[in-house]
Amino acid sequence: MTFLKLFGRLKSVVIGMVHVGALPGTPRSSLPLTQITDKACHEAEIYKDAGVDGLIVENMHDLPYTVYVGPEITAAMAVISAAVKHTCPRLPLGIQILCSANQQAVAVALAAGLDFIRVEGFVFSHVADEGMINACAGDLLRYRKQIGAQHVQIFADIKKKHSAHALTADVSISETAKAAEFFLADGIVLTGTATGMQADPKELKEVEHAVKIPVLIGSGVTLENARSYLDANALIIGSYFKKEGYWANSVDPDRVKKFMDHIGKLRE
């Protein structure tokens, strides 16, 4: 019910990704924070005008990611997120801070008035391209409670992209989903193997039958395959909404509008 209250619908919610520019201190940083913030707000307005149901702010350009995120990243994401919230006050807004800076994301969400966070490494440790990512559910939910941010929903990736899961190969996708539900995640995110790669529709059905919490698709949704994911509670879309369908490019208003027109017809 919290998901329905937030987004106003239970199926095929469309959440657009706001990939902020490389932040101060990261290898590809070249712009002042004010300019990064202005672009993020501009892209948020594009999404809002096209009729998306929600947004996620993410530091996607902070390559290469590190498991030790500095305070400058947390501070910058708070400033940017607050500005995006001011630009689109009625859109549900979430945040993800790469890599696995989940407590920092909760803190930013509370400070900037955001509604949810996307979390990696919630249950079952795994090997990511950044290194070892350890399960964080226990510490994260205690931290959320400690700072009074219980209203911030947690959508947790399982069997996450860009990662090796050999250590948990004997744990199925549905068992992993059940573990996330048991550890009080507010929703589960399914992805393909990498950014822009399609999630397995069979896994969507399997997980939906295994848990009662919302299931979101977190990668690879396009105009062409959207029908395969209509039963998902939400579709998190980044790459397809960018120029030429490439994640690092700017948001393409025509692609967003075309997709929203299409999904609107499929929802009928």
Buried (B, 14 or more C-beta within 10 A) or exposed (E): EBBEEBBEBEBBBBBBBBBBBBBBEBEEBEBEBEEBBBBBBEBBBBBBEBBBBBBBBBBBBBEEBBBEBBEEBBBBBBBBBBBBBEBBEEBBBBBBBBBBBBBBBBBBBBBBEBBBBBBBBBBBBBEBEBEEBEBBBEEBBEBBEEBEBEEBBBBBBBBBBBBEBEEBEEBBBBBBBBBBBEBBBBBBBBBBBEBBEBBBBEBBEBBBEBBEBBBBBBBBBBBEBBEBBEEBBBBBBBBBBBEEBEBEEEBBBEBBBBBBEBBEEEEE
